[in-house]
Amino acid sequence: MTAPSQHDSLADPPADSPAVRPSFDVDRARRETPGTREVTHLNNAGAALAPAVVLETMVGHLQLEAQVGGYEAAAAVGAASEAVYGSVAQLIGAAPHEIALAESATRAWDMAFYAFGLGPDDVVVTGESEYSSNVLAFLHRARRTGATVRLVPNDQAGQIDVAALERTLDELGTRAALVSLTHVPTSNGLVSPAAAVGEVTRRAGVPFLLDACQSVGQLAVDVTTIGCDLLSATGRKYLRAPRGTGFLYVSDRIRDRLDPPFIDLHAAEWVAEDRYTLRDDARRFESWEAGVAARLGLGAAVDYALGWGMDAIEARVGALAARLREQLATVPGVVVRDTGEHRCGIVTFDVAGRDADDVVAQLRRARVNTSVARAASARLDLGRRGVGDVVRASVHYYNTDAELDLLISLLSDLVAGRAG
């Protein structure tokens, strides 16, 4: 069963520390998260538990739609819908007109990537931790256009080798059409050195697309600091928003160089029988139809995260994950598989003699949620390291020391043959 709520202070210095700051109010976070009373949720990199305000916002709008009609309900909440763009922009250090809302991070990323007019001489540059769907898109475009994909190897820490990236871009020159990087891979706890990559791409004049699906909501992400031209993210993971939500950041400096892969009457205006004009903001990458309740839920989730403060969230999540890695290292037969100099709230590991799916199933029977990161979906990461499927435990700020202790106890029982 779910471990009891408790105050944790992992992210904070002692009360007498000169750098003192208020403790993270975990009890409040759990009171405002109904799901914590039902499960120990360590699958936040899959879909986090929503706070009550997100549920209330969505249900309230669905009730309004049922009462007055969908179009009429949308008109009634027009100001609130528009405010979502400002909230997302504040979250990542952008301007509201640089934000497009989408139904998923994948759709947001696809709209950006497929907007590049690639040709046979063009090269897409990426790293070994790139998300499987992104790699499939690279291969898809390469087959269609004759463009090629160049893989930059990892350094000794297991993250993209920034020096090798710089050499690659120097070698390719104008053939380098795009650098695409996953900020936090789905199969690994590392945080890629995105800001260092941004410095290299800016000097080289090469567009930089950052997949921040797993990082937005658990890390303080600022597009100006990172220097990316495009960034995609989802709502359902660490932002604690509903499924079916996501967004795309499109910087002013690159927007007019991109041609959306498809458009409709929202993305463009039909100005003559044989002519149209695209919108002059990021919403040229949106479509007209959208789930208003879900978008309002995304806005509520972003505002909720901003209320806690992203620096505080990052510190809390990072400290919990570091504690979990230390605990896992004490369990015989358990090997942590995370790499990189900077790590986050995703913790991946395997258990000797146990299939990852079996481990996840056993934990779920004890109402502890984790997930499996599959080697087949991370061929450039787990596959190249010779690692098979791994268990992924992803913590959030509402998790507690007691919940981590419960996970360790259950894994110890599995290893000792006392369960399963």
Helices and strands as residue ranges (DSSP letters): H 26-31, G 34-37, E 40-41, H 52-68, H 70-76, H 78-92, G 96-98, E 99-102, H 105-113, E 123-127, H 132-145, E 148-152, H 162-172, G 173-175, E 176-182, H 194-204, E 208-211, H 223-226, E 230-234, E 246-250, H 252-255, E 268-272, E 275-278, G 282-285, H 292-308, H 310-328, E 334-336, E 346-351, H 356-365, E 368-369, E 371-373, G 375-377, I 379-383, H 384-385, E 390-394, H 401-415
